[in-house]
Amino acid sequence: CPAQSISALLPDAEPVLLYRALRGRSEAEILCAGHAPQLDRALAQALGLRAGGAIRLKKAGAACVDLSSITPPRGRLVWLLEPAALRRLGRMAK
């Protein structure tokens, strides 16, 4: 699937815009890349947490969420990796 740029991933976008953009997609897996605080808020919303609470992505961090529902957004955290862990995985893949 070709990469797409959407305004729902801009730092000041409301998380609901991301979930609206995902609604109706047929892909089984979608990678979203964005910035804080938008991705933190989107993660919190999907996990049923307060924004700014327990989940915070570090710069260049990554998270995997298995969404069971888009409307309303509900899911479970599969993994959360800090940048150092991602670098180690990258070195192992070479």
Buried (B, 14 or more C-beta within 10 A) or exposed (E): EEEEEBEBBEEEBEBBBBBBBBEEEEEEEEEBEBBEBBBBBBBBBBBEBEEEEEBBBEEEBBBEBEEEEBEEBBBEBEEBBEEEEBEEEEEEEE
